[in-house]
């Protein structure tokens, strides 16, 4: 947890590797995942680097593996995933892998081509089978029903008379085929128009769908037969069939020939089914064997590709025998990295050890915060705002507590918090199995990645729900109420509104042991008034503490970076300003709670308690409080007016200190530096006058002054903006914490509305019908509770909590202008399925 409070100390190192040991050493560093390499060849084209051919070979192997994966998924074969990560193969093993993948791809393509040809042949035979069956029906119908009207359309009225005479048989030509069902209507219209109605079309649908061998889709087709007379119409009909992509098949005229052909077709279909089954079995065996090793093959190829991609970032020395790299490494892990380099050298059999030298640099190192599966989600919340500057205070460890707590203040309900905590606990208990599924559903991945946040938010919401004594808008009467109802039953039934007086025997006068008294849940007239006052003040108190804590954290940044001016002229006046104004506002709330009560006599009775808001406004504006009621006092404690005037004066004095302190200190430091430079320049001028070279130095000094004045103006503008932002932001940020009260009130009211308008309908029903009604209503109420109160309200409270941390808390000390440490790590590369991230030379 040491580096969680502040990022790891990083150093820039130079690495010298022998060419024969470079591959093994980089492989060991990839397994370690603690080194971020820099690109030493930013101006060199990607296709002109040393190991570009190896990267292309890896791309080709990946293509073949993706082809195998697509075929395996098409057949629904499960791929074996042991969860283990095999080591990167040696360079000489690439040839074996390439040969294996080439053999599998060729074999699979050959099997697919054979299967496609067999399926195409099977389709043709199946279509021919349907044609022979349907056309036999057509011919039988025509033989039984010789119709003069049908032949008159082809031959005319006179020919129809001749055809009806005995011995005058007319010879008609015909073609038969199949066509897609959706094209049939257009096909029929085109035949009618192109042939001018001189053809006779009969069609019948094929009931069962046919498989398209090219893509495996199921298509619906229809059989057609077209009768015509003459070669000219025959040519025209065939062209139309070709245009509509209809398939024509030979169909004998004699019934005996058709029956004989049908029997031959059925025999060939049975043989084809046998061959197709054997082909599919062989294809399945090939894919099953490949599926057992596919995941490991992917890992190996991606590791090889990542290694060569990283080696392309290195430089070659003059002798072409040594590779030179620059990399960022954590200082604490230098020894671990050196051990990994030695292991890589031993694996490669090289006799020359690698050299790792630390370099001096003025560049900003990357930010590296070590995380585990628990802290990773909280760190992601911080990095989403901005990656911390190098060695800047990290808000993540404090966010682990403050984030779920502030969320729970808005989401406080024991029932809803329990549902959320159980959901988070279920994901935590099943995290290994859920993580192994590797789903692409982005929403689920967000929920699963924040499972520990969800669990903590649920647990804290259960706590605040107990404080509010609120569970699904109802209360728990654990300790009994401290209020005593002395009204009789008749009075209660005849009066809509009754009031309990805390100054009498109705109230015991002692605070409730834990949380809120359950009697407030049954109150109607002043329940919201009481809870509003309570939650509003709590929100301001929590907000002021949160902001002061944020300002206090800035002291750690200033002291670590040895910024004395920032401590004196930023941290101290900011802290004093917040304490004098807003911490005093929170203190007034505690004074009011402590001094005023319903059982006290004036001037400290409940009716004499002044408004905190009016008191604070009078303090800021310097107004005199209004005349109090008779027997009451204007101030809460003795000397309040003097203290408030003193606090206001100190707070106002902090503003010019924040505005002018740092720029004036910089001006003073530069004047001292200029005096020292002027003294040195005068002595140089005396020497220069003897040599006749005094003028050049003076001109150069003037140019430097203009540059310094420009920088000073930027500093003044920045300081002015920072001061105005802090002073005005202190007011707006304090008011912003009232969202804790607003969302808590909205959540409680929505829960009460759902209970009164939905669930209470089922609870009021009696008898066996009431049980059925309650079951239906409860299901509807549960769906609305989870959908609206847990999911939607939970998301709303989450976003508001995120804003409070990003704006109100982190703006007091966190800059977030750094860049993340992206090490060369095989785990991340394989998870992302891409190449490693690279830092270009700046």
N, C-alpha and C positions, 0 to 999 in steps of 0.2 A: 504493500500500500504506500511505500515511500514515494514513488514516482507519481502516484495518483494526485497528490497535493501540488506537485510541480513537475513539469515534464522532465524526462531523462536528459542528463547532460550528454551532448553529442559532440563528436569530433570528426573532422575530415581526414581521411587516411588515403595514402597512396599504396597500391598493391602491385607487386611485381610477381608474375607467374611465368614459369617455363611453359612453352607452347604445348609440350606433351602432357603436362600436368594441369593445364588450365581447365579442361573439361571436367575432370574429377573434382577439382577444388571448387569450381562454381556450382557443381552438383551438391557438394556438401553444404555450401553457403545457402543454396536454395532450400535444403531440408531444414536448415537452422532458422532462416527467415529473420535475420537481424542486420542485413546490409542493404543499403539503398545505393545503387550504382548511378554514376553520372555519365552522360553521353559525352565522350571526348571527341566525337566526330560529327558535330552538328551540321557541318557544311558538306558532308559526304552524302551523296545520294544513297538511298536504301539499296538500290540494285548494284552498287559499286563497292559494297563492303565485303570483308574477307569471307564470311561464312554465309553468304546469301544463298549459295547452292544447297547447303545443308538445310537452311530454313525452307527452301522450296521443296526439297524432298519430304520434309515433315508436313508441309501443306498438302502434298499429294497423298501421303499416308493418312492424314486426317480426312481427306475427301473420300478415300476408299472406306475408312471406318464409318463415316457418316452414311455412306451408301449401304453398308452392312446393317447399320443401326436402323435405317429406314425400312429395309426388308424384314428385319426381325420384328419391329413394331407392327408392320403390316400383317404379319402372321400371328401377332399376339403372344409371342414367346417371351417369357420372363427372363430378364438379364440378371445374372448372378452378380451381386454386389456384396462383397465381404466386408466393406468398410476399410480395408487395409490399403495402404498406399505403397506400391512397389517402388524400389529404388530406380533411379534413372539408369537405363541400360548404357553399356559402354558404346563408344562410337562404332566399333566393329560389329555390334549386334544390330545396327540399323539395316545392314544388308539382309540379315535373316528376317527381320520384321517386314522389310519391303517385299521379299520373296513370298512370305506367308500371305501378306495382304493381296499381292498380285495374283497368287494362286486362287485364293478364296473369291476374289472379285471376278476373275475369268470364269471360274467354275460356276459361280452363281449367275453370271450373265448368260452363260451358255445354257444353263438349266432354264432360266427365264425365257430365253429365246425359243428353246424347244417347247416349253410349256405354252408359250403364246401361239406358236405355229400349230400345236396340237389343239388348243382351244379354238383357234380360227377354223381349223378343219372340222372340229366338232360342231361349231356354230353353223357352218355351211351344211353339214349333213343333217343337223337338226332342222334347219330351215327347209331343206329339201324334203325331209320327212313330212313336215307340216304342209308343204305345197302338194305333195302327192296325195295326202289325205283330203285336203280341202278341194283340190281340183277334181278328185273322183266324185265328190258330192256335187260339184258344179255340173260335171258331165252327166251324172245320173239325172239331175233335175232337167237338164236340157233334153235328154233322151225321152223323158216322160212327158214333158210339157213343151211341145213345139208350138211356139206362139207366132202368129203372123205379124203381130205388131212389132215384136223385137226384130224380126228379119226385115220388115218394111223400113226400119230406120237405116239399114245398110243398103238395101237393094232397090228401094222404091216400091211403089204400089204394084207396078206391073210384074216386077220380079217376084214379089210376094205371091202373086197369083200362080206364077209358074212353079214356084217352090211347093205350093200346096198340091200340085198335081202329082200323081204317082209316077215314080221313076225319074222325077226331076230333083235329085239331091244336089244341094249346093255345098261346095268345099270352102270352109272358112279357115284362115290362119289364126294362130293365137301365140301369145307369150305369157309366161307365168313367173312370178317372183315375189319378193318380200320388200317392204318399205316401212320406215319408221311411222308409227301410228300418228304422230303429230303432223307429218307431212302429207298424209293421205288426202285430206280435203283439197289442199292446193294442187296436189298431183292430179286429182280427178278433174278439177276445173281446167287445168292446163291441157289435159287430153281432149276435153270437150271442145275447147276453143281452137286448138291447133289442128285437130282432125275434123273440125266442123260437124261433130256429132256422129261421125261415121265409124265409131268404135263402140264396142259393148264391153263394159267393165263390170266384173264381179269381184267382191272382196270379202274377206272374213278375218276376224281378229284372232291372233294367237293368244290364248288366255294366259299362259304362264310367261313370265319375263325371261328374256335371254341375256346372257352375260356377254358384255363387250370385251373381247380378248385384249384390246389395247390398253384399257384403263380399269377393267373389272367392274364397270357400272352395269346396273340392271336396266335394260331397255325393253320397251314394248313395241312389237311390230305386228304388221298385218300382211296376210297373203292376198295377192290379187292375180287375176287372169284377165287378159285383154284379148277380145276377138276382133278381127279385122279382115279385110279382103284386099289383096294386092301388095306388091313389094314396096310401093311408095309409102303406104300407110305403115308398113312394117318398119321401114327405116325411120320414119318420123316417130313412131312409138318408142323405138329403142333409144333414140336420142333424148327424148323426154325422160325416159327411165334413168338414163345416165346422168342427166342434169339434176334429178332429184335423189341421186345416189341410191336408187333402188337396185337390188341385186336380182338378176335374172338367172333362172335355172332351167335346164332342159327337162321337158315333160313329154313323155311319149303320148301318141294319140290313142293307141290301142289300150284297152283296159288290162289285157293280159300283160303287156309290157310294163304298164304302170305298177301292177302288183309284183311283178318280178323285180323291178327296180326298188320298190319299197322294202322287199325282203332283203335285198343286198345292202340297202342303207342301214337297216336295223342291225344287220350283222356287223357292219363297219363301226357303227356307234358303240356297240358292246365292246369291240376290240379297242376302240379309242378310250373308252372309260377305263379299261384295264391299264392301258399305257399311261393315261393321265394320272391315275392313282399311284402308279409306281414312280412317275416323275415327281409328283408332289411329296411322296415319302422321301425320296432322295433329297429334294430341296429342304424339307423339314429337318432331316438329319444334319445337313450342312449348316443350317442356321442355328440349330440347337448347340452344335459343337462350337460355333463362333460366339454364341451368346454367353457361354461359360467364361470366356476370356476377354469379351469386348471392353468391359469397364477397365480392366488392367491395361489393355492395349491403349485405350484412350489416355490413361494416366501416363504411361511410358512415353507416348508420342508427344504429349504436351510438355512433359518435362524436358525431353530432348530439344524440342523447339524453343522452349524458354531459355535453355542453356545457350544455344547458339545465338539466339536473339540478344542475350546479355553479352556474349563474347563479341558481338558486332559493335558494342559500345566501347571496347577497349582499343588502345593504341598499340602498334607494334614498335619495338625499339629499332635502332639502326641495324642491328645484326639479324633482324627478322626471327629471332629465337626466343624472344621474351615479350609477353603481353603486359601492358601497363594499364591500370584502372584506378579511378578515384571513386571513393564511396564514403557515405555518411554511416557511422556506426555508433551505438551507445558506448560510452566510456566504460561502463561496468561490464560490458560483454566482450571487451577486446580479447581477453584471455580465452574465452569460449570460441571466438572466431578464429584465433590462432590455432587452437586445437583442431577445429574443423579443417583448416587449411593443411595441417600436418596429415590428417587422415586422408584427405584427397591426394596429397603427394604420395603417400604410401600405397594407395590403391592404384595409382598410375605407374608406379615403379620408378619414378623420377628420383634422381640422387641430389638434385638441387632444391633446397627448401624455399618456400615462398617468403617474401619479405613484405611486412605490413608496417608502414611508417606513418606516424601522425604528422599532419601538416598544419601550419599556421594560416588562418584565413580570416578575412573581415566580412565574409558572407554570413547571412543569418542561417543558422542550421534549421533543419526541420523539427517539428514538434512531435515527440513520441511519448505517449502515456500508456503504460502497461495496463491492460485490462484483463478481466476474466469474464466468464459467462454472466456473472451477476452485475459487474460494473460496466460492462460493454454498452448496455442500453442507455444508462445514464450519461456515459461519455458521448454517445451518439446525439443525445439531446443538446449537449453543449456544442459539439462540433457542427450541428445544423445551423447554429447562430453564427459561428465563425471559429476556425481552428485557433487555439491559443497561440500567442506569440511565444517565441522560444524562452523557456524557463519562467513563463508568467504563471501566476497563481491559477490553479485549475479549480473551477467551481464544482466539478463533478462530485467530490466526496460530500460536500455540504448539500448538494442537490438530492442526494440519496435520502436525506431526512426531510428537507424543507419541501421538496416537490410533492411527495405523497401527502404530507401534512396539510399544505395549503389546498391541495385538491380535496382533501377530506373535509376541510372547513366548508367548502361549497357543496359537497356531495354527502354531507353527514346524514346517514340513515343506516341503522343496524341491519335491516333486511337487505337493502340494495348493496351495502358494503359486503355482506356475506355472500351474495350471489357473485359479485366481482372477485372476491378473494377465492372462492371455490373454483371459478373458471381459471384464474391464474395458477392456483395450486394444481389443478388437473394438467395444465400445460407443463408445469415444472416436473410433475411426477412422470409424465409421458414424453419428456423432451427428447430422449434418445430415439424413440420410435418416430416421433413427429419430425425430428430433424433429418432422419434418414429418408423420409418421403420426398424431400426436395421438390415441393410443389412450386408452380410458377404463379400461383394466385397471390397477387401483390398485397391485397388486404389481409389475407391470412398471415403472410410473412411479417407484416407490420405487427399484428397481434402477437405472433409467436416470438418475434424478436424482443418485444417489450413485456414478456410474461412476468418477469420479476417486478417491473414497475406496476403492472396490473395487480399483482398479488399484494404489494405493499400499499397501493392505493385502496384496495379493498379492506385490508386490515386497519389502516388509519381511519377509513370511513366508518368501520364498525366502532372504533373508539369514539369518534366525534358523534356518531349516532347515539351512543350511550350518554355522552355529555348532553346532547340535545334531548335525550330521552325520547327518541323518535325511531319507530320501526314500522315501516309501511304506513306512515302518518298516524300511528297509534303509539301509546306509551307503555312502559313497563313499570308496574307498581311494586318495586322490589322492597323498598324500605318504608312503604306507606307514606301518605301525604302528611305534611306538617300543617296543613290547613284543616280546620274542623267546621263542618257544615252544621249549623244549629237551626236551620229552617225545617219546619215540619213538612210532611208530604203534601198537604193541601196548599201551602204557600208555594212550594216548588211547582205544582201543577198549574196553579192559577196565575203565575207571574212568568212572563217570557224571559225577562232579564233580572237576575239577582246578583248582588255584589257582596263579596267578603271583605271585611275591613281588617287590614293587617294591624291596626293599632289597638284592636280589641282582642278578646279571647279566641277569635277565629284563627289566629296564627300563633304558633308556638314561639316565634321569635328567634329560632335557630336556623342556620343555613342547612340546606338539604345535604345529606352525606356525600352524594356523588351525582353530578349532573343537575338536571332541571326537575323540579317537582312535577309529578305526573298530573296534578290537577290542572296544569296549564293547557293540557291537550283537550280538555273538555270545556275550557273557557271559549266564549264566542265573541264577546264585545271587545275585550282588550288583550286577547291572545297575541295578535299580530303587533299591537303597539308595544307590548312587553318584549317580545322576541326581537322586534326591530331595534329597540334601544340596546338590548343586550348584544346582539350580533354586530350592530354597527360599531359600537365601542370596541368590541373584541377585534374587529377587522382593522381599525386604526392602530390599536396597540400592536398587533402582529406586524402590520406594515411598517411601523416606525422601527421596531426591533430588527426587522429584516433589512431595512435600508441602512441602519446604523452598523449592522454586522457587515454589510457590503462595503461601506466606507472603511471600516476597520481592516478589512482584508487588503485594501489598497496600501496600507502601511507596510505589509509584508512585501509587496512588489517594490515599493520605493526603497526600503532598506536593503533588499536583495540586490537591486541594481545600483545602490549607493547614490540615489538621487536625493540629495539633502534639500535642494530647493523645493522639490515636490512635497517633501514631508512638512517643511515649514510653511509653505505658502499655498498648499492645496489640501493636504490631509488634515492638518490641525484646524484651519478655518472652516473646512467643510464639516468636520465632526462637531466643532463648537456650534456652528450654525444649526445643525440638525438637533443637537441636544437642547440648545437654548429655546428653540421654537417648538419643535414637534415632539421631542421627548417630554418637554414640559406639558404639552397638550395631553399626552398619555398619562402623565403624572396627575394632572387635574382629575382625570377620570377615577383613578384610585382614591384620591382625596375625597371626591364626591361620594363614592361608594362607601367609604369608611366613616364619614362624618354625618351623613344624612340618612335618616331612617324614619319609617312611619311611626315607630314607637317613641321617638325622641320628641322632646319639647322644643319650641322655638328658642333660639334661631336655627336649630339643626333638625327641624322636622322635615318630612318629605316635601311639604309645600313650599319650604323656603329654599330648596336646592336650586341654584342658578343654572342656566343653560351653559353647557361647556362650549358650544359653538359661538354663542354670543360673547362669552368671556374671552375666547381666543381672538375674535374679531376686534373687540375693544382693546385687547393687548396690542395687536398689530397696529391699529390706527391710533392708539394712545387716547381713546375715549374714556370718559368717566362712566362707570356703570349707572344704570337707571336706578331710581329710588325704589328700594325693595318694598315688599309688603310689610304691614305693621307687625312688629315683633321679629322681623327677619333682618339679616345683615347683607350688605352688598358683596362682601368678599368671603371666600371660603376659609381663610386662615389669616392670622395677624401678619401684617407686613406684605400682603399679597401685591398691593399696588407698587411698592418699592421694588420688590423682586421682579415683577413683570416689566417695569421700566428698565431695570438693570439688564434683564435678559434681552429685551428688545434692542437696547443700545449695543450690547456685545454682539448680537446677531448682525446688526447693521454695520458694525465695524469690520466684521469678517468679510463683507462683500468687497470693499476696496482692497483688502489684503489679498483676496483671491484674484482680483482684477489686475492689480498693479504690482503685487509683491514679486512675482517671478520675473516679469519683464524688467523691473527696476534692478533686480539683482543681476540679471544678465547684462544690463547696460553698465552697471558698476564693474562687473568682472571684465567686460571688454575695454572699458576705459583704462583699467589697470594694465591690461595687456597692451593697449595702445601706448601708454606711457613707457612701458618697458621697451616696446618696439621703437618708440621715438628716441629713447636714450641710445639704443643700439644704432639707430639710423644716423644720429648726430655724430657719433664717433666715426661711423663709416664715411660720412660726408667730409669730415676733416681730412681723412686719408684720401678720399676721392678728389678733393680740390687740388691737392698737390699733383694728381695724375690727370686732372682735367675731365673727370667722369662723374661729376656730382649730379647732373640733371636727370639721368635715367631712373635712378632709384626713387626720386620724389614722385615722378609720374606713376610709377608702379604702385606706390603706396596709396595714392588717391583712388586708383581703381579698386583696391581692396576695401577701402572705406565704403564706397557705394554698394558693394556686394554685401557687406556686413549690415548696412542700414536696411537693405531690402530684406535680408533674413530676419532682422529685428522686427520689421513691420509685420511680417508673416506671423512671428511669435506673438506680437501684441493682438493681432486679429484673432488668432487661434485662442489665446487666453481669454479675450473678451467673449467670444462665442461660448467657450467652456464655462465661464462664470455665469453668464445669462442662462445657459441651459441648466446648470446645477440649481441656481436659485429658483427659477420658475419651475423647473422639474421637480424640486422638492415638494412644492405645493400640489402639482398635478399628480405626481407619483403617490403622494399620501392619499389623495382623493381616489386614485386608481385602485387602491386596496379595498375600497368600498365594494368592489365587485365580489369580494368574499361574502359580504352580507347579502348583496342583491341575488346572487345565484343560489345561495343557501335558502333564501326566502322563496325564490321561484321553485326550487326543487321540492321544498316542503309543501307548497301550495298545490303543485301538480300531483304529488302523491295523495294529498287529501281529496282533491277533485276526483281522481280515479277511484278512491275508496268509496266516497259518498255517492258518486253517480254511476258506478259500475258494480262493484262487489256488494255494496249494501243492498242492491236490488235482489240478489240471490239470497242474502242472509235474512231478508224480511219474509221470504216465502216459507210456508209450513206444509207439513205432510210429505207424501212420497213425491208429489210434483215439485215440492221445494227442493228435494235432493237432486232431481234431474236439472231443475233450473239453476241450482247452485253450481253443479258441475259445469254446465255450459258457460255461465257467467264467470266462474273462476278461470276457465281456460282463456276466455276473452280478456279478463283482467290481467292474467299472467303474461299474455302476449304483449299487451300495451305496456305493462310494467317493464318488461325486458327491452322492448323496442324503443320506448320513449324515455323512460326514467333511467334505465341503465346504459343503453347504447347512446342515444342522442344527448341526454343530459350529461352522461359521462364524457362524451367527446367535447361538449361545450365547456365543461369544467376543466378538462385536460388542456384545451387551447388557451383558456384564460390563465391557468396556472403557468403554462409555457410563456405567455406574455409577461406575467409578473416576474419571472426569472430572467428572461432575456432583456427586458427594458428596465424595470424598476430595481432589480437586484444587481445584475451583471454590469449595468452601465456605470456603477459606482467604482468599479475596479478593473473590469475586464475589457481588453481591447479586441482580442480575437482577430489579429491581422497576420497570423502565421500561416504556415502551410504544413500539411500532414506528412509524417514520415511514412513512406510507402516502400517497405523493404521488398527485396527479391525473395519471395516465399512461394514454394510450390503449392502449399495449401490454398492460398488465395488465388493463385493462377488457375488451378484446377477447378476451384469453386466457380470462378468467373468465366472459365472456358476461353480465356484470351491470353494475350501477351502481357508481360510484366510492365508496370508503370516505370517511366524513366524521367529523371530530372535532367533537363537540358542545361548546358553550360550557360551561366548568366554573365 
